[in-house]
Amino acid sequence: MRLFVGGCLLLQHIEPVRKKLSLVGMGAMVLVDGKTVASAVCGKRRQKSDVAVTVDDKWHWGSITKSMTATVVARLVERSELSWDSTLPVMLPDMASQMHSSWNEVTLHHVLTHSAGLPRDFPMSVQFSRPKELQKLHEKRRDEISAVLAQSAASPPGKSHAYSNVGYTLAGLIAAENRNTTWEALIEKELFAPLKIRSAGFEPPQGSEPLDQPWGHQRVLFMRNPVDPSKHGDNSPVMGPAGIVHMSMGDLARFGWEHLLGEASGTALLKRETFQKLHAPVINDYAYGWVNWQQRDWADRRVIWHNGSNTMWYSVLMLIPSKNAVLVIVTNDGYLNEAPQAFAELAESIVSELPTADKTRNQ
């Protein structure tokens, strides 16, 4: 069994995957006991450029944002500003009179566990709505959520799992309305600032020059197209709480470590029991912004994870309690036909080489 040292061995894992799938750029990072034991990158920031990706680059994390929104909501619950059992009419009183009666018993718990009966996505027209000013963006989110809640729920609360970007947009809106602010301002105050995450932002990463940061790439038929981040290189910001955060690999790994450490002992961010609740599966292995696999031999049974994509990037954040390890894998290429399975196999090969937690602590 080999413990990773620097980026050398990790690069030997990720470069063959990048070449096999012809991905533009790729990166990975491994934390054990809260310390970076390996990080590696390969490939380019943009197709047909000669600018290589770096370990400190910022990447788009897609639906891994959901675990961040759930964490922010949990902080408000701990302060009794919200409750897992509060219903939508109570949390959004200004919308209550226009809500369809099928939402009357839907709670924050249902919303965050994808068991509220909400649609997966907003109407396609929302993709063309991109308010720049945060308050106007908040108001647009509110309008779109109000339109959804005026219609009947697809299923009774708590009866079935239906993955919903609308649901996490709703959760972010509820949290922001509670504080009379925007979701963007709230996540900065309640998550990024406490964890000293300084590279975070919203929508695709951009620099002062075109290739200061990686570009996303979208595959259409047999073509791979680089997407200029300054020209709508993301889903609409209306669905921000469900999937538009970017940051460096190191900062995302720091967020993952906070959750892994918190489950064991609690942290200044949240109590131990709150972390444990966020990670506990409810329906179809889904918890609160995390998926919890219970039977994975290569990880000594349990893996807590989420993936993310806006069709132009693909990423995985994985917590492995038995190894006391956090794993991050990302590409700036939305090759969704093969990347999810390839990344799952890559994660298994990396994690299998890590020693168990007790041995790690004795290194």
C-alpha atoms as one frame of an Amber mdcrd trajectory, in Angstrom:
protein
   0.000   0.000   0.000   1.454   3.348  -1.051   0.663   6.619   0.640   0.627
   9.503  -1.799   3.637  11.782  -1.629   3.313  15.132  -3.399   1.590  14.957
  -6.765   3.670  12.309  -8.501   1.606   9.205  -7.764  -1.665  11.096  -8.043
  -0.701  12.369 -11.499  -0.132   8.755 -12.528  -3.789   8.119 -11.652  -5.418
  11.109 -13.340  -3.385  11.611 -16.521  -4.422   8.262 -18.085  -8.086   9.114
 -17.422  -7.714  12.537 -19.013  -6.036  11.053 -22.076  -8.520   8.189 -22.422
 -11.501  10.578 -22.391  -9.639  13.363 -24.229 -10.535  15.804 -21.449  -9.223
  19.347 -21.798  -7.935  19.769 -18.237  -8.153  17.823 -15.013  -7.193  18.111
 -11.360  -7.331  16.095  -8.139  -6.463  16.585  -4.482  -6.310  14.268  -1.466
  -6.492  15.401   2.169  -5.789  13.021   5.052  -6.207  14.162   8.645  -6.885
  17.624   7.270  -3.532  17.849   5.480  -2.951  17.801   1.737  -1.017  14.614
   0.972  -1.307  14.901  -2.808  -2.460  17.295  -5.489  -2.004  17.084  -9.238
  -3.244  18.680 -12.448  -2.835  17.965 -16.147  -4.079  19.394 -19.401  -5.019
  22.907 -20.470  -7.170  25.804 -19.327  -8.724  25.959 -22.788  -8.776  23.646
 -25.774  -6.107  24.447 -28.367  -4.269  26.787 -26.014  -0.831  26.240 -24.542
  -1.793  27.475 -21.063  -1.674  24.604 -18.554  -4.035  24.282 -15.594  -2.481
  24.768 -12.151  -3.170  23.443  -8.685  -4.322  26.885  -7.565  -6.792  27.420
 -10.408 -10.479  27.954  -9.690 -12.989  25.379 -10.910 -16.768  25.323 -11.259
 -18.328  22.831  -8.830 -21.912  22.620 -10.072 -24.270  20.753  -7.761 -21.669
  20.346  -5.023 -23.048  23.816  -4.232 -26.083  21.980  -2.794 -24.019  20.696
   0.134 -22.945  24.294   0.798 -26.502  25.621   0.745 -27.577  22.837   3.113
 -24.708  23.754   5.453 -25.789  27.407   5.537 -29.386  26.385   6.259 -28.151
  24.123   9.073 -26.410  27.073  10.748 -29.712  28.948  10.798 -31.489  25.887
  12.197 -28.947  25.623  15.015 -29.749  29.217  15.945 -33.489  28.445  15.871
 -33.976  30.920  13.039 -35.355  28.067  10.945 -36.574  24.558  11.723 -36.280
  21.342   9.745 -40.002  20.838  10.381 -41.195  24.317   9.406 -43.652  24.245
   6.501 -43.480  26.350   3.354 -46.463  28.601   4.255 -44.800  29.391   7.598
 -41.363  30.056   6.087 -42.688  32.067   3.140 -45.757  33.807   4.582 -45.929
  36.400   1.793 -46.427  33.582  -0.715 -48.818  31.483   1.388 -52.068  32.781
  -0.074 -50.899  31.983  -3.630 -49.502  28.516  -2.817 -51.312  25.415  -3.992
 -52.667  23.479  -1.008 -50.461  20.468  -1.862 -47.472  22.401  -0.442 -49.065
  23.018   2.964 -47.276  20.123   4.700 -43.971  20.360   2.839 -41.119  21.126
   5.231 -37.527  22.289   4.993 -36.545  18.657   5.587 -38.465  17.574   2.486
 -37.003  20.369   0.365 -33.380  19.544   1.238 -33.778  15.771   0.822 -35.431
  15.977  -2.618 -38.655  14.525  -1.241 -40.927  17.585  -1.535 -42.514  16.776
  -4.899 -40.796  19.686  -6.637 -39.843  19.648 -10.348 -36.250  18.960 -11.302
 -35.736  22.255 -13.135 -37.350  25.595 -13.837 -38.896  26.266 -17.262 -36.325
  26.723 -20.023 -37.191  30.415 -20.200 -35.421  30.911 -16.855 -32.095  30.140
 -18.547 -32.396  33.440 -20.386 -32.860  35.405 -17.155 -29.545  36.722 -15.824
 -29.998  39.721 -13.492 -26.652  41.266 -12.582 -27.698  43.174  -9.466 -28.054
  40.820  -6.486 -31.323  42.222  -5.165 -32.925  41.935  -8.594 -31.595  38.386
  -8.840 -33.149  37.598  -5.452 -36.480  39.016  -6.619 -36.341  36.942  -9.803
 -35.701  33.793  -7.739 -38.674  34.691  -5.603 -40.896  35.183  -8.659 -39.877
  31.848 -10.177 -40.345  29.982  -6.907 -43.753  31.610  -6.438 -44.773  30.394
  -9.903 -43.725  26.828  -9.073 -45.571  26.818  -5.745 -48.752  28.057  -7.420
 -48.896  24.661  -9.158 -49.640  21.304  -7.579 -46.820  19.190  -6.116 -45.850
  16.144  -8.180 -46.076  13.823  -5.169 -46.946  13.941  -1.453 -44.098  15.096
   0.824 -41.708  12.413   2.006 -43.073   9.664  -0.236 -40.527   9.593  -3.043
 -37.161  10.966  -4.109 -37.017  13.345  -7.083 -33.772  15.278  -7.551 -34.600
  18.969  -7.768 -32.549  22.023  -8.625 -35.729  23.981  -7.921 -35.713  22.578
  -4.374 -32.264  23.874  -3.531 -33.059  27.228  -5.109 -36.087  27.297  -2.805
 -33.953  26.394   0.231 -31.505  29.184  -0.577 -34.367  31.628  -1.003 -35.890
  30.630   2.349 -32.565  31.137   4.125 -31.999  34.507   2.455 -35.549  35.722
   3.156 -35.094  34.770   6.797 -32.106  37.144   6.999 -33.523  39.797   4.665
 -30.529  39.398   2.380 -29.473  37.514  -0.751 -28.244  33.932  -0.917 -24.915
  35.156  -2.283 -24.349  37.480   0.677 -25.533  34.842   3.126 -23.242  32.045
   1.932 -20.309  34.446   1.992 -21.056  35.374   5.608 -22.089  31.968   6.933
 -19.737  29.638   5.065 -16.919  31.198   3.063 -15.834  33.700   5.728 -15.853
  31.282   8.710 -13.849  28.699   6.741 -11.478  31.352   5.327 -12.400  30.343
   1.787 -11.073  33.226  -0.284 -11.213  31.852  -3.810 -14.986  31.367  -3.935
 -17.279  33.120  -6.372 -20.347  32.531  -8.482 -20.723  31.267 -12.047 -17.585
  30.360 -14.066 -14.225  31.592 -12.763 -12.841  34.589 -14.602  -9.612  36.534
 -14.441  -8.515  39.919 -15.661  -7.199  38.225 -18.815  -9.024  35.601 -20.928
  -6.908  32.626 -19.851  -6.202  33.574 -16.241  -8.518  30.706 -15.224  -9.809
  27.501 -16.871 -12.727  27.718 -19.293 -15.540  25.193 -19.341 -16.094  23.082
 -22.449 -19.396  21.787 -23.753 -19.702  18.771 -26.010 -22.286  18.895 -28.776
 -22.391  15.819 -30.999 -18.713  15.219 -31.848 -17.595  18.773 -31.199 -16.011
  20.151 -28.012 -16.653  23.861 -27.663 -14.850  26.163 -25.193 -17.363  28.442
 -23.470 -16.308  32.018 -22.776 -17.066  32.587 -19.062 -18.004  36.187 -19.779
 -20.734  35.080 -22.197 -23.214  32.967 -20.239 -20.856  30.099 -19.539 -23.180
  28.715 -16.863 -26.774  27.979 -15.998 -28.900  30.961 -15.038 -27.821  32.503
 -11.707 -31.469  32.228 -10.683 -30.692  28.628  -9.704 -27.555  29.718  -7.836
 -28.166  27.859  -4.533 -28.411  24.627  -6.515 -25.165  24.877  -8.435 -23.110
  27.930  -9.435 -20.217  28.165  -6.940 -16.596  28.136  -8.087 -13.419  27.986
  -5.975 -10.005  26.335  -5.898  -9.528  22.630  -5.228  -7.826  23.494  -1.958
 -10.764  25.540  -0.707 -13.289  22.880  -1.717 -11.202  20.248   0.065 -11.169
  22.506   3.145 -14.980  22.584   3.046 -15.041  18.785   2.738 -12.661  18.410
   5.664 -14.906  20.609   7.821 -17.721  18.136   7.217 -15.584  15.059   7.836
 -14.084  16.488  11.026 -17.466  17.820  12.106 -19.140  14.441  11.874 -16.577
  13.037  14.307 -16.295  15.878  16.796 -18.214  18.954  15.710 -16.547  22.233
  14.779 -17.071  25.938  15.282 -19.265  25.833  12.177 -21.824  23.253  13.335
 -22.448  20.765  16.128 -21.537  17.114  15.667 -25.178  15.991  15.604 -25.960
  18.550  12.924 -23.153  17.302  10.670 -24.359  13.762  11.262 -27.906  14.742
  10.287 -26.689  16.404   7.096 -24.910  13.160   6.132 -27.628  10.669   7.132
 -29.424   9.174   4.082 -33.197   9.605   3.878 -34.408   8.236   0.530 -32.303
   6.626  -2.230 -29.044   7.264  -0.312 -29.654  11.026  -0.445 -29.119  13.028
   2.725 -29.024  16.865   2.915 -26.916  17.970  -0.048 -24.876  14.768   0.177
 -25.184  11.198  -1.075 -24.320   8.539   1.512 -23.211   5.163   0.190 -23.386
   2.526   2.920 -21.741  -0.463   1.246 -18.448   0.241  -0.514 -15.705  -2.278
   0.283 -12.960  -0.124  -1.246 -13.742   2.590   1.324 -14.352   0.188   4.230
 -18.077   0.586   3.677 -19.153   4.247   3.877 -18.643   7.099   1.395 -20.246
  10.551   1.644 -20.123  12.433  -1.642 -21.708  14.655  -4.253 -20.912  15.403
  -7.851 -21.553  18.471  -9.953 -21.863  19.620 -13.537 -23.356  22.469 -15.521
 -22.644  20.435 -18.709 -19.367  22.371 -19.161 -17.482  21.038 -16.120 -17.655
  17.842 -14.065 -16.510  17.303 -10.477 -16.683  15.014  -7.460 -16.194  15.748
  -3.752 -15.845  12.649  -1.601 -15.473  12.085   2.158 -14.127   8.703   3.307
 -14.513   8.403   7.110 -12.591   5.131   7.401  -9.545   6.786   5.825 -10.125
  10.191   7.452  -9.703  11.443   3.908 -11.213  13.940   1.485 -10.928  13.478
  -2.276 -11.569  16.109  -4.961 -11.593  15.341  -8.704 -12.522  17.862 -11.408
 -12.370  18.574 -15.136 -13.191  21.661 -17.174 -14.819  19.411 -19.779 -18.513
  18.491 -19.709 -18.030  14.989 -21.111 -20.947  13.459 -19.237 -21.248  10.289
 -21.309 -18.198   8.672 -19.731 -16.740  11.011 -17.104 -19.037  10.033 -14.180
 -18.189   6.337 -14.426 -14.512   7.046 -15.111 -14.290   9.379 -12.108 -16.026
   6.816  -9.878 -13.473   4.181 -10.899 -10.649   6.686 -10.444 -11.870   7.533
  -6.934 -11.945   3.843  -6.047  -8.369   3.335  -7.240  -7.100   6.368  -5.300
  -8.954   5.631  -2.071  -7.928   1.975  -2.145  -4.292   3.053  -1.819  -4.880
   5.144   1.296  -4.217   3.533   4.687  -6.939   3.289   7.284  -7.442   6.249
   9.582  -5.538   4.825  12.542  -2.489   4.045  10.409  -2.656   7.477   8.819
  -2.557   9.195  12.198   0.639   7.339  13.001   2.444   8.470   9.856
